[in-house]
Amino acid sequence: MRRNTVLSLVVLTLAASAQAASQRDDVCTRGKLVAGVKFDSPPFGYLDDAGNPVGFDIDIVREIQKDLSAYCKKTISLELKQVVSRNRQEFVQNGSIDLAAATTTATFARMDSVDFSNIYFVDGQRLLVKADSTIKSVRDLAGKRVGTAQGSTSEVNIKAAAPKALVQSFAQYTDAFVALQQGRIDAVTTDSTILLGLRAGATAPADYKIVGSFFSNEPYGIIVKQDDSKWRNFVNETLSRVGTDGTYKRIFNKWFGRGTKYALTDPKSLISVPAQYPVRR
């Protein structure tokens, strides 16, 4: 009986230790933060002329890296790993990355398998078409070929908003935009800021236009592994800091401010401090 009691205590102790372990502490031990970001979604995440990942999401991740270095009391390096819409949750779940800052809408359905930080950006879905297109809104998409990304909320939203549209899903938004340029599809649909980035990156941006009113609500959160409150709270503390010390405003203005390549003239919503936000399934 005594032996069984000791074994039970050992098992309980090991279980408690495993439960207390956090990705935050793993990062400290490893000395490196591995973050999933997009390479196809300017200005949130894309490759510059030198082939380096840059963007709004990446600047947010660097702030998390900065706070980790302070918390861990040593320099934490940063590895940026490419993700796309269809694999960003999986990479967090299987431990390939520590978090994903990748234009991800926080929904209840996704929260069945991962957790999210507080919301740090709010957008909505619209359409990108050629300048001479007669498409003005989702009401004009019956029989039209519309491109979007596999595994995205945009894919789900467009099928609901325009059930008679011919939806084609691509691995990346840049692939969809190439299809639009080549005339293989009639429109690209996703969040307005991503469409803004695609248009701005074109050789002749004036050849394309963003049309229609917003037909979805897209609150972005950073993906983290489920049931790791220490890690999720650490990320949220960074978002709270950047929201109150002026860093978030500086990053926002760097990428979306007046006079920039990606200036937002009609945003879905502006939030001064990353915050909780209603999510949908």
Contacts in CASP RR format, 6 or more apart in sequence:
PFRMAT RR
TARGET T0000
AUTHOR 0000-0000-0000
METHOD contacts of the structure
MODEL  1
MRRNTVLSLVVLTLAASAQAASQRDDVCTRGKLVAGVKFDSPPFGYLDDA
GNPVGFDIDIVREIQKDLSAYCKKTISLELKQVVSRNRQEFVQNGSIDLA
AATTTATFARMDSVDFSNIYFVDGQRLLVKADSTIKSVRDLAGKRVGTAQ
GSTSEVNIKAAAPKALVQSFAQYTDAFVALQQGRIDAVTTDSTILLGLRA
GATAPADYKIVGSFFSNEPYGIIVKQDDSKWRNFVNETLSRVGTDGTYKR
IFNKWFGRGTKYALTDPKSLISVPAQYPVRR
22 228 0 8 1.000
22 230 0 8 1.000
22 231 0 8 1.000
23 98 0 8 1.000
23 99 0 8 1.000
23 224 0 8 1.000
23 225 0 8 1.000
23 228 0 8 1.000
23 230 0 8 1.000
23 231 0 8 1.000
24 68 0 8 1.000
24 71 0 8 1.000
24 228 0 8 1.000
24 230 0 8 1.000
24 231 0 8 1.000
24 234 0 8 1.000
25 230 0 8 1.000
26 98 0 8 1.000
27 33 0 8 1.000
27 68 0 8 1.000
27 72 0 8 1.000
27 76 0 8 1.000
27 98 0 8 1.000
28 68 0 8 1.000
28 71 0 8 1.000
28 72 0 8 1.000
28 74 0 8 1.000
28 76 0 8 1.000
31 72 0 8 1.000
31 74 0 8 1.000
31 75 0 8 1.000
31 76 0 8 1.000
31 77 0 8 1.000
32 76 0 8 1.000
32 77 0 8 1.000
32 78 0 8 1.000
32 79 0 8 1.000
33 61 0 8 1.000
33 64 0 8 1.000
33 65 0 8 1.000
33 68 0 8 1.000
33 76 0 8 1.000
33 77 0 8 1.000
33 78 0 8 1.000
33 79 0 8 1.000
33 98 0 8 1.000
33 99 0 8 1.000
34 79 0 8 1.000
34 81 0 8 1.000
34 96 0 8 1.000
34 97 0 8 1.000
34 98 0 8 1.000
35 58 0 8 1.000
35 61 0 8 1.000
35 64 0 8 1.000
35 65 0 8 1.000
35 78 0 8 1.000
35 79 0 8 1.000
35 80 0 8 1.000
35 81 0 8 1.000
35 97 0 8 1.000
35 98 0 8 1.000
35 99 0 8 1.000
35 100 0 8 1.000
35 101 0 8 1.000
36 80 0 8 1.000
36 81 0 8 1.000
36 82 0 8 1.000
36 83 0 8 1.000
36 88 0 8 1.000
36 91 0 8 1.000
36 97 0 8 1.000
36 99 0 8 1.000
36 100 0 8 1.000
36 101 0 8 1.000
36 102 0 8 1.000
37 44 0 8 1.000
37 45 0 8 1.000
37 53 0 8 1.000
37 57 0 8 1.000
37 58 0 8 1.000
37 61 0 8 1.000
37 80 0 8 1.000
37 81 0 8 1.000
37 82 0 8 1.000
37 83 0 8 1.000
37 100 0 8 1.000
37 101 0 8 1.000
37 102 0 8 1.000
38 44 0 8 1.000
38 45 0 8 1.000
38 46 0 8 1.000
38 57 0 8 1.000
38 82 0 8 1.000
38 83 0 8 1.000
38 84 0 8 1.000
38 102 0 8 1.000
38 103 0 8 1.000
39 45 0 8 1.000
39 46 0 8 1.000
39 47 0 8 1.000
39 53 0 8 1.000
39 82 0 8 1.000
39 172 0 8 1.000
40 46 0 8 1.000
40 84 0 8 1.000
40 172 0 8 1.000
40 173 0 8 1.000
40 174 0 8 1.000
40 175 0 8 1.000
41 102 0 8 1.000
41 103 0 8 1.000
41 173 0 8 1.000
41 194 0 8 1.000
41 197 0 8 1.000
42 55 0 8 1.000
42 194 0 8 1.000
42 197 0 8 1.000
42 198 0 8 1.000
42 200 0 8 1.000
42 201 0 8 1.000
42 262 0 8 1.000
43 55 0 8 1.000
43 56 0 8 1.000
43 193 0 8 1.000
43 196 0 8 1.000
43 197 0 8 1.000
43 200 0 8 1.000
43 255 0 8 1.000
43 256 0 8 1.000
43 261 0 8 1.000
43 262 0 8 1.000
44 55 0 8 1.000
44 56 0 8 1.000
44 57 0 8 1.000
44 102 0 8 1.000
44 103 0 8 1.000
44 193 0 8 1.000
44 194 0 8 1.000
45 53 0 8 1.000
45 54 0 8 1.000
45 55 0 8 1.000
45 56 0 8 1.000
45 57 0 8 1.000
45 58 0 8 1.000
46 53 0 8 1.000
46 54 0 8 1.000
46 55 0 8 1.000
47 53 0 8 1.000
47 54 0 8 1.000
48 54 0 8 1.000
53 80 0 8 1.000
53 82 0 8 1.000
55 255 0 8 1.000
56 121 0 8 1.000
56 251 0 8 1.000
56 252 0 8 1.000
56 254 0 8 1.000
56 255 0 8 1.000
56 256 0 8 1.000
57 101 0 8 1.000
57 102 0 8 1.000
57 103 0 8 1.000
58 80 0 8 1.000
58 101 0 8 1.000
59 251 0 8 1.000
59 254 0 8 1.000
59 255 0 8 1.000
60 101 0 8 1.000
60 120 0 8 1.000
60 222 0 8 1.000
60 239 0 8 1.000
60 242 0 8 1.000
60 251 0 8 1.000
61 78 0 8 1.000
61 80 0 8 1.000
61 99 0 8 1.000
61 101 0 8 1.000
62 78 0 8 1.000
63 238 0 8 1.000
63 241 0 8 1.000
63 242 0 8 1.000
63 247 0 8 1.000
63 251 0 8 1.000
64 99 0 8 1.000
64 234 0 8 1.000
64 235 0 8 1.000
64 238 0 8 1.000
65 76 0 8 1.000
65 77 0 8 1.000
65 78 0 8 1.000
67 234 0 8 1.000
67 237 0 8 1.000
67 238 0 8 1.000
67 241 0 8 1.000
68 76 0 8 1.000
68 234 0 8 1.000
69 75 0 8 1.000
69 76 0 8 1.000
71 234 0 8 1.000
81 91 0 8 1.000
81 96 0 8 1.000
81 97 0 8 1.000
83 91 0 8 1.000
83 97 0 8 1.000
83 100 0 8 1.000
83 102 0 8 1.000
84 149 0 8 1.000
84 150 0 8 1.000
84 171 0 8 1.000
84 172 0 8 1.000
85 102 0 8 1.000
85 149 0 8 1.000
85 150 0 8 1.000
85 151 0 8 1.000
85 152 0 8 1.000
86 149 0 8 1.000
86 150 0 8 1.000
86 151 0 8 1.000
86 152 0 8 1.000
86 171 0 8 1.000
88 100 0 8 1.000
88 102 0 8 1.000
88 104 0 8 1.000
88 223 0 8 1.000
89 100 0 8 1.000
89 104 0 8 1.000
89 110 0 8 1.000
89 113 0 8 1.000
89 114 0 8 1.000
89 223 0 8 1.000
90 96 0 8 1.000
91 97 0 8 1.000
91 100 0 8 1.000
92 98 0 8 1.000
92 99 0 8 1.000
92 100 0 8 1.000
92 114 0 8 1.000
92 223 0 8 1.000
92 224 0 8 1.000
92 225 0 8 1.000
93 113 0 8 1.000
93 114 0 8 1.000
93 225 0 8 1.000
95 225 0 8 1.000
98 224 0 8 1.000
98 231 0 8 1.000
99 222 0 8 1.000
99 223 0 8 1.000
99 224 0 8 1.000
99 231 0 8 1.000
99 235 0 8 1.000
100 222 0 8 1.000
100 223 0 8 1.000
101 221 0 8 1.000
101 222 0 8 1.000
101 223 0 8 1.000
102 223 0 8 1.000
103 191 0 8 1.000
103 194 0 8 1.000
103 220 0 8 1.000
104 110 0 8 1.000
104 116 0 8 1.000
104 220 0 8 1.000
104 221 0 8 1.000
104 222 0 8 1.000
104 223 0 8 1.000
105 153 0 8 1.000
105 218 0 8 1.000
105 219 0 8 1.000
105 220 0 8 1.000
105 221 0 8 1.000
105 279 0 8 1.000
106 116 0 8 1.000
106 119 0 8 1.000
106 219 0 8 1.000
106 220 0 8 1.000
106 221 0 8 1.000
106 277 0 8 1.000
106 279 0 8 1.000
107 153 0 8 1.000
107 279 0 8 1.000
107 280 0 8 1.000
107 281 0 8 1.000
108 279 0 8 1.000
108 280 0 8 1.000
108 281 0 8 1.000
109 281 0 8 1.000
110 116 0 8 1.000
110 223 0 8 1.000
111 279 0 8 1.000
113 226 0 8 1.000
114 223 0 8 1.000
114 224 0 8 1.000
114 225 0 8 1.000
114 226 0 8 1.000
115 223 0 8 1.000
115 224 0 8 1.000
115 225 0 8 1.000
115 226 0 8 1.000
115 227 0 8 1.000
115 228 0 8 1.000
115 232 0 8 1.000
116 221 0 8 1.000
116 222 0 8 1.000
116 223 0 8 1.000
116 224 0 8 1.000
116 232 0 8 1.000
116 279 0 8 1.000
117 221 0 8 1.000
117 222 0 8 1.000
117 224 0 8 1.000
117 232 0 8 1.000
117 235 0 8 1.000
117 236 0 8 1.000
117 239 0 8 1.000
117 274 0 8 1.000
118 221 0 8 1.000
118 236 0 8 1.000
118 239 0 8 1.000
118 240 0 8 1.000
118 274 0 8 1.000
118 275 0 8 1.000
118 276 0 8 1.000
118 277 0 8 1.000
119 219 0 8 1.000
119 220 0 8 1.000
119 221 0 8 1.000
119 271 0 8 1.000
119 274 0 8 1.000
119 275 0 8 1.000
119 276 0 8 1.000
119 277 0 8 1.000
120 220 0 8 1.000
120 221 0 8 1.000
120 222 0 8 1.000
120 239 0 8 1.000
120 248 0 8 1.000
120 271 0 8 1.000
120 274 0 8 1.000
121 193 0 8 1.000
121 219 0 8 1.000
121 220 0 8 1.000
121 221 0 8 1.000
121 271 0 8 1.000
122 217 0 8 1.000
122 218 0 8 1.000
122 219 0 8 1.000
122 220 0 8 1.000
122 268 0 8 1.000
122 269 0 8 1.000
122 270 0 8 1.000
122 271 0 8 1.000
122 277 0 8 1.000
123 191 0 8 1.000
123 192 0 8 1.000
123 193 0 8 1.000
123 194 0 8 1.000
123 218 0 8 1.000
123 220 0 8 1.000
123 267 0 8 1.000
123 268 0 8 1.000
123 269 0 8 1.000
124 191 0 8 1.000
124 192 0 8 1.000
124 214 0 8 1.000
124 215 0 8 1.000
124 216 0 8 1.000
124 217 0 8 1.000
124 218 0 8 1.000
124 268 0 8 1.000
125 153 0 8 1.000
125 154 0 8 1.000
125 157 0 8 1.000
125 158 0 8 1.000
125 189 0 8 1.000
125 190 0 8 1.000
125 191 0 8 1.000
125 192 0 8 1.000
125 214 0 8 1.000
125 215 0 8 1.000
125 216 0 8 1.000
125 218 0 8 1.000
126 189 0 8 1.000
126 191 0 8 1.000
126 192 0 8 1.000
126 195 0 8 1.000
126 210 0 8 1.000
126 211 0 8 1.000
126 212 0 8 1.000
126 213 0 8 1.000
126 214 0 8 1.000
126 215 0 8 1.000
127 135 0 8 1.000
127 137 0 8 1.000
127 138 0 8 1.000
127 141 0 8 1.000
127 146 0 8 1.000
127 187 0 8 1.000
127 188 0 8 1.000
127 189 0 8 1.000
127 195 0 8 1.000
127 210 0 8 1.000
127 211 0 8 1.000
127 212 0 8 1.000
128 177 0 8 1.000
128 180 0 8 1.000
128 187 0 8 1.000
128 188 0 8 1.000
128 189 0 8 1.000
128 195 0 8 1.000
128 198 0 8 1.000
128 199 0 8 1.000
128 208 0 8 1.000
128 209 0 8 1.000
128 210 0 8 1.000
128 211 0 8 1.000
129 135 0 8 1.000
129 180 0 8 1.000
129 186 0 8 1.000
129 187 0 8 1.000
129 188 0 8 1.000
129 208 0 8 1.000
129 209 0 8 1.000
129 211 0 8 1.000
130 180 0 8 1.000
130 207 0 8 1.000
130 208 0 8 1.000
130 209 0 8 1.000
131 206 0 8 1.000
131 207 0 8 1.000
131 208 0 8 1.000
131 209 0 8 1.000
133 186 0 8 1.000
133 187 0 8 1.000
133 209 0 8 1.000
133 211 0 8 1.000
134 140 0 8 1.000
135 141 0 8 1.000
135 144 0 8 1.000
135 186 0 8 1.000
135 187 0 8 1.000
135 211 0 8 1.000
136 211 0 8 1.000
136 212 0 8 1.000
137 211 0 8 1.000
137 212 0 8 1.000
137 213 0 8 1.000
138 158 0 8 1.000
138 161 0 8 1.000
138 162 0 8 1.000
138 165 0 8 1.000
138 212 0 8 1.000
138 215 0 8 1.000
139 162 0 8 1.000
141 158 0 8 1.000
141 162 0 8 1.000
141 164 0 8 1.000
141 165 0 8 1.000
141 186 0 8 1.000
141 187 0 8 1.000
142 162 0 8 1.000
142 164 0 8 1.000
142 165 0 8 1.000
143 164 0 8 1.000
143 165 0 8 1.000
143 166 0 8 1.000
144 165 0 8 1.000
144 166 0 8 1.000
144 186 0 8 1.000
144 187 0 8 1.000
145 165 0 8 1.000
145 166 0 8 1.000
145 168 0 8 1.000
145 184 0 8 1.000
145 185 0 8 1.000
145 186 0 8 1.000
145 187 0 8 1.000
146 158 0 8 1.000
146 162 0 8 1.000
146 165 0 8 1.000
146 166 0 8 1.000
146 167 0 8 1.000
146 168 0 8 1.000
146 185 0 8 1.000
146 186 0 8 1.000
146 187 0 8 1.000
146 188 0 8 1.000
146 189 0 8 1.000
147 167 0 8 1.000
147 168 0 8 1.000
147 169 0 8 1.000
147 170 0 8 1.000
147 176 0 8 1.000
147 179 0 8 1.000
147 180 0 8 1.000
147 185 0 8 1.000
147 187 0 8 1.000
147 188 0 8 1.000
147 189 0 8 1.000
148 154 0 8 1.000
148 155 0 8 1.000
148 158 0 8 1.000
148 167 0 8 1.000
148 168 0 8 1.000
148 169 0 8 1.000
148 170 0 8 1.000
148 173 0 8 1.000
148 176 0 8 1.000
148 188 0 8 1.000
148 189 0 8 1.000
148 190 0 8 1.000
149 155 0 8 1.000
149 169 0 8 1.000
149 170 0 8 1.000
149 171 0 8 1.000
149 172 0 8 1.000
149 173 0 8 1.000
149 176 0 8 1.000
149 190 0 8 1.000
150 169 0 8 1.000
150 170 0 8 1.000
150 171 0 8 1.000
151 169 0 8 1.000
152 190 0 8 1.000
153 216 0 8 1.000
153 218 0 8 1.000
154 189 0 8 1.000
154 190 0 8 1.000
154 191 0 8 1.000
154 216 0 8 1.000
155 167 0 8 1.000
155 169 0 8 1.000
157 189 0 8 1.000
157 215 0 8 1.000
157 216 0 8 1.000
158 165 0 8 1.000
158 167 0 8 1.000
158 189 0 8 1.000
159 165 0 8 1.000
159 167 0 8 1.000
161 215 0 8 1.000
161 216 0 8 1.000
168 176 0 8 1.000
168 179 0 8 1.000
168 185 0 8 1.000
170 176 0 8 1.000
170 179 0 8 1.000
173 188 0 8 1.000
173 190 0 8 1.000
173 194 0 8 1.000
173 198 0 8 1.000
174 198 0 8 1.000
176 185 0 8 1.000
176 188 0 8 1.000
177 188 0 8 1.000
177 198 0 8 1.000
177 202 0 8 1.000
179 185 0 8 1.000
179 188 0 8 1.000
180 186 0 8 1.000
180 187 0 8 1.000
180 188 0 8 1.000
180 208 0 8 1.000
181 202 0 8 1.000
188 195 0 8 1.000
188 198 0 8 1.000
189 195 0 8 1.000
191 218 0 8 1.000
192 210 0 8 1.000
192 214 0 8 1.000
192 266 0 8 1.000
192 267 0 8 1.000
192 268 0 8 1.000
193 256 0 8 1.000
193 262 0 8 1.000
193 264 0 8 1.000
195 210 0 8 1.000
196 210 0 8 1.000
196 262 0 8 1.000
196 264 0 8 1.000
197 261 0 8 1.000
197 262 0 8 1.000
198 208 0 8 1.000
199 205 0 8 1.000
199 208 0 8 1.000
199 209 0 8 1.000
199 210 0 8 1.000
200 261 0 8 1.000
200 262 0 8 1.000
202 208 0 8 1.000
214 268 0 8 1.000
217 268 0 8 1.000
217 280 0 8 1.000
218 268 0 8 1.000
219 277 0 8 1.000
219 278 0 8 1.000
219 279 0 8 1.000
222 235 0 8 1.000
222 239 0 8 1.000
224 231 0 8 1.000
224 232 0 8 1.000
224 235 0 8 1.000
225 231 0 8 1.000
236 274 0 8 1.000
239 248 0 8 1.000
239 274 0 8 1.000
240 273 0 8 1.000
240 274 0 8 1.000
241 247 0 8 1.000
242 248 0 8 1.000
242 251 0 8 1.000
242 274 0 8 1.000
243 249 0 8 1.000
243 272 0 8 1.000
243 273 0 8 1.000
243 274 0 8 1.000
244 273 0 8 1.000
248 272 0 8 1.000
248 273 0 8 1.000
248 274 0 8 1.000
249 272 0 8 1.000
253 260 0 8 1.000
254 260 0 8 1.000
255 262 0 8 1.000
256 262 0 8 1.000
256 263 0 8 1.000
256 264 0 8 1.000
256 267 0 8 1.000
257 263 0 8 1.000
257 264 0 8 1.000
END
